[in-house]
Amino acid sequence: MRGSVRKRGDTWTWYLWVPDPIIGTPRQRTKGGFRTKKACQDALSDALADLRKGTFVEPSRRTVASFLTDEWLPAVAAEGRRPGTVANYRIHVTAHVLPALGGIELQQLSPAHLNGFYRALLSQGRRDGRPMAPKTVRNVHNLLHRALQDALRWGLVTRNAASAANPPAGKSPERAVWTPDQLRAFIAHVRQDRLYAAWMLFATTGMRRSEIAGLRVADVDLDAARVNPRLPRVLVDHVAVVSEPKTRAGRRTLALDPATVAALRDHLVLQAAERELLGASYADSGLLCTWPNGRPIHPARFSDWFQQHATAAGLPRITLHGLRHSYATAALKAGVPVKVMSERLGHATVAITPGHLLARDPRHGRAGRQHRGWPHPRGRPQRDSEPSH
């Protein structure tokens, strides 16, 4: 096997005859753009070495943008990944990766490109120009690493540039939680709320918002005092869709305390009365938490209502996911073993739980921006049209 180099305009190009793996006859491959003859000869030597080892990658002008949007994202979706995961990948690719790296040829992408990209995200990576959290930048890096690993496996590149890049550590920030007394104050405040049973589930089981939004009546066994979240309702491009559990550990059965069982019994009585009142116009979705007419509740509604209740109760501002952390933090402090708590939270491994529960008491330091009422100050997309309960 031999090749040659030739000057074309102001740059140099190498030429190499490569046997076609299907028809057997050699085909000429070229790669240009080298500024010096030596650089071109060195690249040709590398190509010849790869050809002898069977690791030769055909030169391609394929860009990062075309690879991610036309090849990788469709392949990930075809794998049957959770819709929310695919949607998150698409958002990161569209909002962050393509504007910065999309025009670079995939085979020319280098660790230096990625390091500069990560620095830019850390300095002003958010849409409003503010710095992006290291954890989020790390998530973008993990996406690119997986995509480039697939490109390497598919024979499109000779190495995974992300493997040699330097992403930030990506530690999770401390999360604000409520104390047990504040949890009790919240429960007392929502005692007369129509969805009191849902708030009890949030506060006493640590279930995710998607799990409670997708919880069916059939998933609750009040005689055994247990609940089995099977089909979470997650958001994909702001639309609620039924998904698989986030992890295998998400398929779990949770014990319920007597107070939560009592709240659920009262809720089912109320739901039956609403069904009887509306008759044929009742839309029976089979879900536990619905509008009075039986229609599913958009998962984001729970977050909005939670903020309204917390503000009305005079409690420090935390997120609805922070309520899950509040439950777990209180349970761990009360002596519940980490393994038991990990299983109840549905974490993939026990190792996730301690680090996942780094929290700060909102009574110390800034508790966050004050709630500004409905609609949300950032202008969330229009959801369902029913009035607030």
C-alpha positions as CSV (number, residue, x, y, z in Angstrom):
1,M,0.0,0.0,0.0
2,R,1.4,3.3,-1.1
3,G,0.1,6.9,-1.1
4,S,1.2,10.3,-2.3
5,V,0.9,13.9,-1.4
6,R,0.2,16.8,-3.7
7,K,-0.2,20.5,-3.3
8,R,-3.6,22.0,-4.2
9,G,-3.7,25.7,-4.1
10,D,-2.3,26.9,-0.8
11,T,-2.8,23.5,1.0
12,W,-1.6,19.9,0.7
13,T,-3.7,16.8,0.1
14,W,-2.8,13.1,0.5
15,Y,-4.0,10.4,-1.9
16,L,-4.4,6.7,-0.9
17,W,-5.8,3.7,-2.7
18,V,-8.0,1.7,-0.3
19,P,-9.5,-1.8,-1.0
20,D,-13.3,-1.7,-1.0
21,P,-14.5,-4.1,1.6
22,I,-17.4,-5.2,-0.6
23,I,-16.3,-5.3,-4.2
24,G,-12.6,-5.8,-3.4
25,T,-11.2,-3.3,-6.0
26,P,-9.2,-0.3,-4.7
27,R,-10.8,3.1,-4.5
28,Q,-8.9,6.3,-4.1
29,R,-9.4,8.2,-0.8
30,T,-8.1,11.7,-0.3
31,K,-7.9,14.2,2.6
32,G,-6.7,17.8,2.2
33,G,-6.4,21.1,3.9
34,F,-2.9,20.5,5.4
35,R,-0.9,23.7,5.6
36,T,2.5,22.1,5.1
37,K,3.8,19.1,3.1
38,K,5.2,17.6,6.3
39,A,1.9,17.7,8.1
40,C,0.3,16.1,5.0
41,Q,2.9,13.3,4.9
42,D,2.6,12.6,8.6
43,A,-1.2,12.3,8.2
44,L,-0.7,9.9,5.3
45,S,1.7,7.8,7.4
46,D,-1.0,7.6,10.1
47,A,-3.6,6.6,7.5
48,L,-1.3,3.9,6.1
49,A,-0.7,2.6,9.6
50,D,-4.4,2.5,10.4
51,L,-5.1,0.7,7.1
52,R,-2.5,-2.0,8.0
53,K,-4.1,-2.4,11.5
54,G,-7.6,-2.5,10.1
55,T,-8.7,0.7,11.9
56,F,-8.7,3.0,8.9
57,V,-11.5,5.5,9.0
58,E,-12.6,6.9,5.6
59,P,-12.1,10.7,5.4
60,S,-15.4,12.6,5.6
61,R,-16.6,16.2,5.6
62,R,-19.5,15.2,7.9
63,T,-20.0,17.9,10.5
64,V,-20.8,17.6,14.2
65,A,-24.3,19.0,13.4
66,S,-25.1,16.5,10.7
67,F,-23.8,13.6,12.7
68,L,-25.8,14.5,15.9
69,T,-29.1,15.5,14.2
70,D,-29.2,13.2,11.2
71,E,-27.6,10.1,12.6
72,W,-27.0,9.9,16.4
73,L,-30.3,11.4,17.8
74,P,-32.5,9.2,15.5
75,A,-30.4,6.1,16.5
76,V,-30.8,6.9,20.2
77,A,-34.6,7.3,19.8
78,A,-34.7,4.0,17.9
79,E,-33.1,2.3,20.8
80,G,-36.2,2.7,22.8
81,R,-34.8,5.1,25.4
82,R,-37.2,6.9,27.7
83,P,-38.9,9.8,25.8
84,G,-37.8,12.3,28.4
85,T,-34.1,11.2,28.0
86,V,-34.3,11.6,24.2
87,A,-36.0,15.0,24.6
88,N,-33.2,16.2,27.0
89,Y,-30.6,15.1,24.6
90,R,-32.3,17.0,21.8
91,I,-32.6,20.1,23.9
92,H,-28.9,20.1,24.9
93,V,-27.8,19.4,21.3
94,T,-30.0,22.1,19.8
95,A,-29.6,24.8,22.5
96,H,-25.9,24.4,23.3
97,V,-23.9,22.0,21.1
98,L,-24.9,23.0,17.6
99,P,-24.4,26.8,18.0
100,A,-20.9,26.3,19.3
101,L,-19.6,23.1,17.6
102,G,-22.1,22.2,14.9
103,G,-20.0,23.6,12.0
104,I,-16.8,21.7,12.9
105,E,-16.1,18.6,10.9
106,L,-16.6,15.6,13.1
107,Q,-13.2,14.1,12.3
108,Q,-11.6,17.4,13.2
109,L,-13.2,17.8,16.6
110,S,-10.5,18.0,19.2
111,P,-10.3,18.0,23.0
112,A,-9.3,21.7,22.7
113,H,-12.6,22.4,21.0
114,L,-14.5,20.8,23.8
115,N,-12.5,22.4,26.6
116,G,-13.2,25.9,25.1
117,F,-16.9,24.9,24.7
118,Y,-17.1,23.9,28.4
119,R,-15.4,27.1,29.5
120,A,-17.9,29.2,27.5
121,L,-20.8,27.3,29.1
122,L,-19.5,27.9,32.5
123,S,-19.1,31.6,31.9
124,Q,-22.3,32.4,30.0
125,G,-24.0,29.2,28.9
126,R,-27.6,29.9,29.9
127,R,-30.0,31.5,27.6
128,D,-30.0,34.7,29.6
129,G,-26.2,34.9,29.5
130,R,-25.7,33.7,33.0
131,P,-23.2,31.0,33.9
132,M,-24.3,27.4,33.5
133,A,-24.0,25.2,36.6
134,P,-21.0,22.8,36.5
135,K,-23.4,19.8,36.9
136,T,-25.3,20.9,33.7
137,V,-22.0,21.3,31.8
138,R,-21.1,17.8,33.0
139,N,-24.3,16.5,31.6
140,V,-23.6,18.1,28.2
141,H,-20.1,16.5,28.3
142,N,-21.6,13.1,29.1
143,L,-23.9,13.4,26.1
144,L,-21.0,14.3,23.8
145,H,-18.9,11.5,25.2
146,R,-21.6,8.9,24.5
147,A,-22.3,10.4,21.0
148,L,-18.6,10.3,20.1
149,Q,-18.2,6.8,21.5
150,D,-20.9,5.7,19.1
151,A,-19.2,7.5,16.3
152,L,-16.0,5.6,17.1
153,R,-17.9,2.3,17.3
154,W,-19.5,3.1,13.9
155,G,-16.1,3.7,12.3
156,L,-16.7,7.5,11.7
157,V,-13.8,8.8,13.8
158,T,-10.5,7.4,15.0
159,R,-10.9,8.5,18.6
160,N,-13.3,9.9,21.1
161,A,-12.2,13.5,21.6
162,A,-14.4,13.8,24.8
163,S,-12.3,11.1,26.5
164,A,-9.3,13.5,26.5
165,A,-11.3,16.7,27.4
166,N,-11.5,18.3,30.8
167,P,-15.2,18.8,31.9
168,P,-16.0,20.4,35.3
169,A,-16.4,18.1,38.2
170,G,-20.2,18.5,38.0
171,K,-21.0,18.2,41.7
172,S,-24.7,18.6,42.6
173,P,-25.5,21.8,44.4
174,E,-26.8,21.8,47.9
175,R,-30.6,21.6,47.8
176,A,-32.9,23.5,50.1
177,V,-35.1,21.3,52.3
178,W,-37.7,21.7,55.0
179,T,-37.3,20.6,58.6
180,P,-39.8,18.0,60.0
181,D,-41.7,20.9,61.7
182,Q,-42.0,22.7,58.4
183,L,-43.2,19.5,56.7
184,R,-45.9,19.2,59.3
185,A,-46.9,22.8,58.9
186,F,-47.3,22.3,55.1
187,I,-49.4,19.2,55.7
188,A,-51.6,21.1,58.1
189,H,-52.0,23.9,55.6
190,V,-53.2,21.7,52.7
191,R,-55.5,19.5,54.9
192,Q,-58.6,20.9,53.2
193,D,-57.1,20.9,49.7
194,R,-58.9,18.6,47.2
195,L,-55.5,16.9,46.4
196,Y,-54.6,16.5,50.0
197,A,-53.9,12.8,49.3
198,A,-51.3,13.7,46.7
199,W,-49.5,16.1,49.1
200,M,-49.4,13.3,51.6
201,L,-47.8,11.0,49.1
202,F,-45.2,13.6,48.3
203,A,-44.4,14.2,51.9
204,T,-44.5,10.6,53.2
205,T,-43.1,8.5,50.4
206,G,-40.6,10.6,48.5
207,M,-42.2,9.7,45.2
208,R,-41.3,11.7,42.2
209,R,-43.7,14.2,40.6
210,S,-44.0,12.1,37.5
211,E,-44.8,9.0,39.6
212,I,-47.6,10.7,41.4
213,A,-49.0,12.3,38.2
214,G,-49.1,8.9,36.6
215,L,-50.3,6.9,39.6
216,R,-53.4,4.9,38.9
217,V,-56.1,3.8,41.3
218,A,-55.1,0.2,40.4
219,D,-51.6,0.9,41.7
220,V,-52.8,1.5,45.2
221,D,-53.7,-1.3,47.7
222,L,-55.1,0.4,50.7
223,D,-55.9,-2.9,52.5
224,A,-52.2,-3.8,52.3
225,A,-51.2,-0.1,52.8
226,R,-48.9,-0.2,49.8
227,V,-48.5,1.7,46.6
228,N,-46.7,0.6,43.4
229,P,-45.8,3.5,41.0
230,R,-45.6,1.7,37.6
231,L,-46.1,4.2,34.8
232,P,-44.8,7.8,35.5
233,R,-46.1,10.7,33.4
234,V,-43.1,12.7,32.3
235,L,-42.8,15.9,30.2
236,V,-41.4,15.7,26.7
237,D,-41.3,19.1,25.1
238,H,-43.8,20.3,27.7
239,V,-46.3,17.5,26.8
240,A,-47.1,14.9,29.4
241,V,-46.5,11.3,28.2
242,V,-46.5,8.0,29.9
243,S,-43.0,6.6,30.3
244,E,-41.1,3.7,31.8
245,P,-39.7,4.2,35.4
246,K,-36.5,6.3,35.5
247,T,-34.5,3.3,36.6
248,R,-35.0,-0.4,37.2
249,A,-35.1,0.5,40.9
250,G,-38.0,2.8,40.1
251,R,-40.2,-0.4,39.8
252,R,-40.8,-0.7,43.5
253,T,-43.6,-1.1,46.1
254,L,-43.8,1.4,48.9
255,A,-45.4,1.0,52.3
256,L,-47.9,3.7,53.4
257,D,-48.4,5.1,56.9
258,P,-51.9,5.1,58.4
259,A,-52.4,8.9,57.9
260,T,-51.6,8.6,54.1
261,V,-53.9,5.5,53.8
262,A,-56.7,7.5,55.5
263,A,-56.1,10.5,53.1
264,L,-56.2,8.1,50.1
265,R,-59.5,6.5,51.3
266,D,-61.1,9.9,51.6
267,H,-59.8,10.9,48.2
268,L,-61.3,7.8,46.5
269,V,-64.6,8.6,48.1
270,L,-64.5,12.1,46.7
271,Q,-63.5,10.8,43.3
272,A,-66.4,8.3,43.3
273,A,-68.8,11.2,44.1
274,E,-67.4,13.3,41.3
275,R,-67.8,10.4,38.9
276,E,-71.4,9.8,39.9
277,L,-72.2,13.5,39.7
278,L,-70.9,13.9,36.2
279,G,-72.1,10.6,34.9
280,A,-71.4,10.0,31.2
281,S,-69.4,13.3,31.0
282,Y,-66.8,12.0,33.5
283,A,-63.6,11.2,31.6
284,D,-62.3,8.2,33.5
285,S,-58.5,8.1,33.0
286,G,-58.0,5.5,35.7
287,L,-55.5,7.9,37.4
288,L,-55.6,8.6,41.1
289,C,-55.0,12.4,40.9
290,T,-57.2,14.1,38.3
291,W,-59.3,17.1,37.7
292,P,-62.9,16.9,39.1
293,N,-64.0,15.7,35.6
294,G,-61.5,12.8,35.6
295,R,-59.1,14.3,33.2
296,P,-55.3,13.9,33.9
297,I,-53.5,16.8,35.6
298,H,-50.5,18.2,33.8
299,P,-47.5,17.2,36.0
300,A,-46.2,20.8,36.1
301,R,-49.4,21.9,37.7
302,F,-48.3,20.1,40.9
303,S,-45.2,22.2,41.0
304,D,-47.1,25.4,40.5
305,W,-49.7,24.5,43.2
306,F,-47.0,23.5,45.6
307,Q,-45.3,26.9,45.3
308,Q,-48.7,28.6,45.9
309,H,-49.4,26.5,49.0
310,A,-45.9,26.9,50.4
311,T,-46.1,30.7,50.0
312,A,-49.6,30.9,51.5
313,A,-48.3,28.8,54.5
314,G,-45.4,31.2,55.0
315,L,-42.8,28.5,54.5
316,P,-39.4,29.0,52.9
317,R,-39.3,28.5,49.2
318,I,-38.1,25.1,48.0
319,T,-38.9,23.1,44.8
320,L,-41.4,20.3,44.7
321,H,-38.4,18.0,44.2
322,G,-37.1,19.5,47.4
323,L,-40.1,18.1,49.2
324,R,-38.8,14.6,48.1
325,H,-35.4,15.5,49.6
326,S,-37.0,16.9,52.7
327,Y,-38.7,13.6,53.3
328,A,-35.5,11.6,52.7
329,T,-33.4,13.9,54.8
330,A,-35.8,13.7,57.8
331,A,-36.0,9.9,57.4
332,L,-32.2,9.5,57.4
333,K,-31.8,11.7,60.4
334,A,-34.4,9.6,62.2
335,G,-32.2,6.6,61.7
336,V,-33.7,4.9,58.5
337,P,-30.9,2.9,56.9
338,V,-29.4,4.4,53.7
339,K,-30.2,1.1,51.8
340,V,-33.8,1.2,52.8
341,M,-34.1,4.9,51.9
342,S,-32.4,4.3,48.5
343,E,-34.9,1.6,47.7
344,R,-37.9,3.8,48.7
345,L,-36.6,6.7,46.6
346,G,-36.1,4.4,43.6
347,H,-32.4,5.2,43.2
348,A,-30.4,3.0,40.8
349,T,-27.7,2.4,43.4
350,V,-27.2,3.0,47.1
351,A,-24.2,5.1,46.3
352,I,-26.5,7.8,44.8
353,T,-28.5,8.4,47.9
354,P,-26.1,10.2,50.3
355,G,-24.7,12.6,47.6
356,H,-28.2,13.1,46.2
357,L,-29.4,14.4,49.5
358,L,-26.9,17.2,50.1
359,A,-29.2,19.9,51.5
360,R,-29.1,23.2,53.3
361,D,-31.6,24.5,55.8
362,P,-33.5,27.3,54.0
363,R,-33.5,29.3,57.3
364,H,-29.8,30.0,56.8
365,G,-28.8,32.0,53.8
366,R,-30.9,33.0,50.8
367,A,-34.0,30.9,50.3
368,G,-34.5,31.9,46.7
369,R,-36.7,34.3,44.8
370,Q,-40.1,35.0,46.2
371,H,-43.1,33.4,44.4
372,R,-44.8,36.0,42.1
373,G,-48.0,34.2,41.6
374,W,-49.7,32.6,38.6
375,P,-48.8,32.5,35.8
376,H,-45.2,31.7,36.4
377,P,-42.9,34.7,36.0
378,R,-40.9,32.9,33.3
379,G,-44.0,32.4,31.2
380,R,-44.5,28.7,31.2
381,P,-46.4,27.3,28.1
382,Q,-50.2,27.0,28.1
383,R,-51.3,23.7,29.6
384,D,-54.8,22.5,30.3
385,S,-57.7,25.0,30.4
386,E,-59.5,23.9,33.6
387,P,-59.6,26.4,36.4
388,S,-57.5,25.9,39.5
389,H,-58.9,23.6,42.1
